[in-house]
């Protein structure tokens, strides 16, 4: 975004947690299924979580409110559209 000189707001969600309404906005903006917003990384496994338990919007939101570090990132929103920007090329769909 900086390379294309696109202005943006950076939200440091670990310092300023995201609320339920914002998670709903994110989930409705991205084309992915709700479960794709959850990182299934080492921490996810350490918590003994099962990916099949986090497929619905409500389950994903509850998990990410409790464990915000499990949110797949970065997420980029532009208007009513958004993407999980991993890989970073996904951002291009919002800029074109």
PyMOL commands that set and color helices and strands:
alter all, ss='L'
color gray80, all
select helices_A, chain A and resi 20-29+34-37+42-46+51-53+57-66+68-70+88-95
alter helices_A, ss='H'
color red, helices_A
select strands_A, chain A and resi 75-78+81-84
alter strands_A, ss='S'
color yellow, strands_A
deselect
rebuild
show_as cartoon
